Amino acid sequence: MVLIDCQCIIIVFRCLLVRLAKAANLSILEAVNPPASISTPCTKVCIVDGKTGLCVGCGRTLAEIAAWGGMDEGRRRAIMADLRGRLRKPSERHDQ
């Protein structure tokens, strides 16, 4: 049986972490503490209605879906507050 010192395991782990962080273009802190998940109304029903320009699952426009990851949390929350109203008025065009 081979006994490995805990210090050796820690050194190997740190080396692997540094390599993974570099490969993903992240700092070591970002690799250890990934960013928090962002809020999303996505229901995984991604079909855009041609009449309204809205996703039938969540109610967002294609432009909103594309920009979602780059929006600040306040903007995302403001859009999410408006989504139920959008889906209740299916005859209105929202993406123009």
C-alpha positions as CSV (number, residue, x, y, z in Angstrom):
1,M,0.0,0.0,0.0
2,V,1.3,3.4,-0.9
3,L,0.8,6.2,1.6
4,I,0.6,9.7,0.2
5,D,1.1,12.7,2.4
6,C,-1.8,15.1,2.6
7,Q,0.6,18.0,1.6
8,C,1.3,16.1,-1.6
9,I,-2.4,15.8,-2.4
10,I,-2.9,19.5,-1.8
11,I,0.0,20.4,-4.1
12,V,-1.3,18.2,-6.8
13,F,-4.8,19.6,-6.4
14,R,-3.5,23.2,-6.6
15,C,-1.6,22.4,-9.8
16,L,-4.7,20.9,-11.4
17,L,-6.8,23.9,-10.4
18,V,-4.3,26.3,-11.9
19,R,-4.2,24.3,-15.2
20,L,-8.0,24.2,-15.3
21,A,-8.3,27.9,-14.6
22,K,-5.8,28.8,-17.3
23,A,-7.5,26.5,-19.8
24,A,-10.9,28.2,-19.1
25,N,-9.3,31.7,-19.1
26,L,-10.4,32.2,-15.4
27,S,-8.6,33.4,-12.4
28,I,-8.1,30.8,-9.6
29,L,-10.7,32.6,-7.6
30,E,-13.2,32.4,-10.4
31,A,-12.5,28.7,-10.8
32,V,-13.0,28.1,-7.1
33,N,-16.0,30.4,-6.8
34,P,-18.1,30.2,-10.0
35,P,-20.5,33.1,-10.6
36,A,-23.9,32.8,-9.1
37,S,-26.6,31.6,-11.4
38,I,-28.7,34.3,-12.9
39,S,-32.5,34.5,-12.6
40,T,-34.4,33.4,-15.7
41,P,-38.0,32.9,-16.7
42,C,-37.0,30.1,-19.2
43,T,-39.3,27.1,-19.1
44,K,-37.4,25.1,-21.7
45,V,-40.2,25.6,-24.2
46,C,-38.3,27.6,-26.8
47,I,-40.7,28.4,-29.6
48,V,-41.1,31.9,-30.9
49,D,-44.6,32.8,-32.0
50,G,-44.4,34.5,-35.5
51,K,-47.4,36.7,-34.8
52,T,-46.2,38.2,-31.5
53,G,-42.4,37.7,-31.7
54,L,-42.5,36.2,-28.2
55,C,-41.3,32.9,-26.9
56,V,-44.4,30.9,-26.0
57,G,-42.7,29.4,-23.0
58,C,-41.3,32.5,-21.2
59,G,-42.7,35.5,-23.1
60,R,-39.4,37.1,-24.0
61,T,-38.4,38.4,-27.4
62,L,-35.5,37.0,-29.3
63,A,-33.5,40.1,-28.6
64,E,-34.1,39.8,-24.8
65,I,-33.2,36.1,-24.9
66,A,-29.9,36.9,-26.8
67,A,-29.0,39.7,-24.4
68,W,-30.1,38.0,-21.2
69,G,-26.7,36.9,-19.9
70,G,-25.2,40.4,-20.3
71,M,-28.1,42.2,-18.6
72,D,-27.8,43.4,-15.0
73,E,-30.1,41.7,-12.5
74,G,-32.4,44.7,-12.1
75,R,-33.1,44.8,-15.9
76,R,-33.8,41.0,-15.9
77,R,-36.2,41.4,-13.0
78,A,-38.0,44.3,-14.7
79,I,-38.5,42.2,-17.8
80,M,-39.7,39.2,-15.8
81,A,-42.3,41.4,-14.1
82,D,-43.7,42.3,-17.5
83,L,-43.9,38.8,-19.0
84,R,-47.3,37.6,-17.7
85,G,-48.9,40.7,-19.1
86,R,-47.3,40.1,-22.5
87,L,-48.5,36.5,-22.6
88,R,-52.0,37.6,-21.7
89,K,-52.2,39.9,-24.8
90,P,-51.2,37.5,-27.6
91,S,-52.4,39.7,-30.4
92,E,-49.8,42.5,-29.8
93,R,-46.4,42.5,-31.5
94,H,-43.6,42.9,-29.0
95,D,-40.3,42.7,-31.0
96,Q,-40.6,45.7,-33.3
